[in-house]
Amino acid sequence: MKYIMRELKGTFGYIRKQTLFEAVKTVVLFAMALGIFMIGYKTLGTKKSLWSVFAILALLPASKSLVGLIMLLRFRSLPESEYIKLSSVIGSIPAIYESILTTSSKAYFVPVICCIAFTVTVLIPDGKYESAEIKKHIETVLNNGGHKAVVKVFDNKEEFIARINQMNENLSDDSGASSVRILNTLKAVSL
């Protein structure tokens, strides 16, 4: 299951696909726990058996999956038209889409994160979050990951697009290796 999530994370439609995956996984895990309990109850005729203990232990991964589903249900995927517009502007700059960054106090939906030449450019929903908080969180994550990068956070789509165009014109490509490492670090800490 981890391999499925890793391939999807950072791509367009991740939240929609992952929500569906988590919903199915949650239902299956709860059904398995109920099935284990019912097998024990039907075969032994009592709730006081080792089967009940197994059923209770089976509820732990089911509950974890339910928490993940609840977290994902709070957010929506990018509309396809917005994704097409942003991806056409971004072009060949390494980018990740639909990230959910979590701190100890809040979860942030970040539609796009781009990185080239140690410059991380982030688009957040207009007026929904404090850009200073997100910038501080991303800088902390990158510093903890051993990366030195300049982080710029935009809550205005037109300013973000202007910055990306400027990056396309002025910044030389660093072969993408450092940018990919920085984006992989951000993917690793996102939901």
C-alpha positions as CSV (number, residue, x, y, z in Angstrom):
1,M,0.0,0.0,0.0
2,K,2.9,2.4,0.7
3,Y,4.1,2.0,-2.9
4,I,0.7,3.0,-4.2
5,M,0.7,6.1,-2.1
6,R,4.2,7.1,-3.0
7,E,3.6,7.0,-6.7
8,L,0.5,9.2,-6.4
9,K,1.8,11.7,-3.9
10,G,2.6,15.0,-5.5
11,T,0.6,14.4,-8.7
12,F,-2.6,16.0,-10.0
13,G,-5.7,14.2,-8.6
14,Y,-3.8,12.8,-5.6
15,I,-6.4,13.9,-3.0
16,R,-9.3,12.5,-5.0
17,K,-7.6,9.1,-5.7
18,Q,-6.1,8.8,-2.2
19,T,-9.5,9.6,-0.6
20,L,-11.1,6.8,-2.5
21,F,-8.3,4.4,-1.7
22,E,-8.5,5.2,2.0
23,A,-12.3,4.8,2.1
24,V,-12.1,1.3,0.5
25,K,-9.2,0.4,2.8
26,T,-11.1,1.6,5.9
27,V,-14.2,-0.3,5.0
28,V,-12.2,-3.5,4.3
29,L,-10.3,-3.2,7.6
30,F,-13.4,-2.7,9.7
31,A,-15.2,-5.6,7.9
32,M,-12.2,-7.8,8.7
33,A,-12.3,-6.9,12.4
34,L,-16.0,-7.6,12.5
35,G,-15.5,-10.8,10.6
36,I,-12.9,-12.0,13.1
37,F,-15.2,-11.2,16.0
38,M,-18.1,-13.0,14.3
39,I,-16.1,-16.1,13.6
40,G,-15.1,-16.4,17.2
41,Y,-18.6,-15.7,18.5
42,K,-20.3,-18.2,16.1
43,T,-17.8,-21.0,16.6
44,L,-17.3,-20.7,20.4
45,G,-20.7,-19.1,21.3
46,T,-19.1,-16.5,23.6
47,K,-17.6,-13.0,23.4
48,K,-14.9,-14.0,25.9
49,S,-12.4,-15.6,23.6
50,L,-9.1,-15.1,21.9
51,W,-10.9,-14.2,18.7
52,S,-12.3,-11.1,20.5
53,V,-8.8,-10.0,21.3
54,F,-7.8,-10.5,17.7
55,A,-10.8,-8.4,16.6
56,I,-9.9,-5.6,18.9
57,L,-6.3,-5.6,17.7
58,A,-7.6,-5.5,14.1
59,L,-9.4,-2.3,15.0
60,L,-6.1,-0.5,15.4
61,P,-5.1,-0.3,11.7
62,A,-8.8,0.3,10.8
63,S,-8.9,3.3,13.1
64,K,-5.6,4.6,11.8
65,S,-7.0,4.3,8.3
66,L,-10.2,6.1,9.4
67,V,-8.2,9.0,10.7
68,G,-6.3,9.3,7.4
69,L,-9.6,9.3,5.6
70,I,-11.0,12.1,7.8
71,M,-7.9,14.2,7.2
72,L,-8.2,13.7,3.4
73,L,-11.9,14.5,3.3
74,R,-11.2,18.0,4.6
75,F,-9.5,18.9,1.3
76,R,-10.4,18.9,-2.4
77,S,-8.3,18.2,-5.5
78,L,-7.4,21.0,-7.9
79,P,-9.9,21.6,-10.6
80,E,-8.6,20.2,-13.9
81,S,-8.8,23.6,-15.6
82,E,-6.6,25.2,-12.9
83,Y,-4.1,22.3,-13.1
84,I,-3.8,22.7,-16.9
85,K,-3.3,26.5,-16.5
86,L,-0.6,26.1,-13.8
87,S,1.2,23.1,-15.4
88,S,1.4,25.0,-18.7
89,V,3.1,27.9,-17.0
90,I,5.4,25.7,-14.9
91,G,6.6,23.8,-17.8
92,S,9.7,21.8,-17.1
93,I,10.3,23.2,-13.6
94,P,10.2,20.3,-11.1
95,A,6.9,20.6,-9.2
96,I,4.5,18.7,-6.9
97,Y,0.8,19.2,-6.7
98,E,-1.9,18.9,-4.1
99,S,0.3,18.6,-1.0
100,I,-1.2,18.6,2.5
101,L,1.4,19.9,4.9
102,T,0.7,19.2,8.6
103,T,2.1,21.0,11.6
104,S,1.4,20.3,15.3
105,S,-1.4,22.8,15.2
106,K,-2.8,22.9,11.6
107,A,-3.0,21.2,8.2
108,Y,-2.4,23.3,5.1
109,F,-3.5,22.5,1.6
110,V,-0.8,23.6,-0.9
111,P,-1.9,23.3,-4.5
112,V,1.6,23.7,-6.1
113,I,5.2,23.7,-4.9
114,C,7.9,24.4,-7.5
115,C,11.7,24.2,-7.0
116,I,14.6,25.2,-9.2
117,A,18.1,26.3,-8.3
118,F,17.4,26.1,-4.6
119,T,14.4,28.4,-4.9
120,V,11.1,27.0,-3.6
121,T,8.0,28.8,-4.8
122,V,4.7,27.9,-3.2
123,L,1.1,28.7,-4.2
124,I,-1.5,28.6,-1.4
125,P,-5.2,29.3,-1.6
126,D,-6.0,33.0,-1.6
127,G,-6.6,34.4,1.9
128,K,-7.1,31.0,3.5
129,Y,-3.8,30.6,5.3
130,E,-1.1,32.8,6.7
131,S,1.8,32.7,4.2
132,A,4.4,33.4,7.0
133,E,3.3,30.3,8.9
134,I,3.6,28.1,5.8
135,K,6.9,29.7,4.9
136,K,8.3,29.1,8.4
137,H,7.1,25.5,8.3
138,I,8.6,24.7,4.9
139,E,11.9,26.3,5.9
140,T,12.0,24.3,9.1
141,V,11.3,21.0,7.2
142,L,14.0,21.8,4.6
143,N,16.6,22.8,7.3
144,N,15.8,19.6,9.2
145,G,16.3,17.7,5.9
146,G,19.7,19.3,5.3
147,H,18.6,21.6,2.5
148,K,19.3,25.3,2.1
149,A,16.7,27.0,-0.1
150,V,15.0,30.3,-0.4
151,V,11.2,29.9,0.1
152,K,8.7,32.2,-1.5
153,V,5.0,31.8,-0.7
154,F,2.3,33.4,-2.8
155,D,-1.4,33.5,-2.1
156,N,-2.2,35.4,-5.3
157,K,-2.2,33.2,-8.5
158,E,-1.2,36.0,-10.8
159,E,1.9,36.8,-8.7
160,F,2.8,33.1,-8.5
161,I,2.5,32.8,-12.3
162,A,4.6,36.0,-12.8
163,R,7.3,34.5,-10.4
164,I,7.3,31.2,-12.3
165,N,7.7,33.0,-15.6
166,Q,10.6,35.0,-14.1
167,M,12.2,31.7,-12.8
168,N,11.8,30.2,-16.3
169,E,13.6,33.2,-17.8
170,N,16.3,34.0,-15.3
171,L,17.3,30.9,-13.3
172,S,19.5,28.3,-14.9
173,D,18.5,24.7,-14.4
174,D,20.6,22.8,-11.8
175,S,20.1,19.5,-13.6
176,G,17.1,19.0,-11.4
177,A,18.9,16.7,-8.8
178,S,18.8,19.1,-5.9
179,S,15.3,20.3,-6.8
180,V,14.0,16.7,-6.8
181,R,15.7,16.1,-3.4
182,I,14.0,19.2,-2.0
183,L,10.6,18.2,-3.4
184,N,11.0,14.6,-2.2
185,T,11.7,16.0,1.3
186,L,8.5,18.0,1.1
187,K,6.5,15.0,-0.2
188,A,7.8,12.9,2.6
189,V,6.3,15.2,5.3
190,S,3.0,15.8,3.5
191,L,-0.1,13.7,4.1
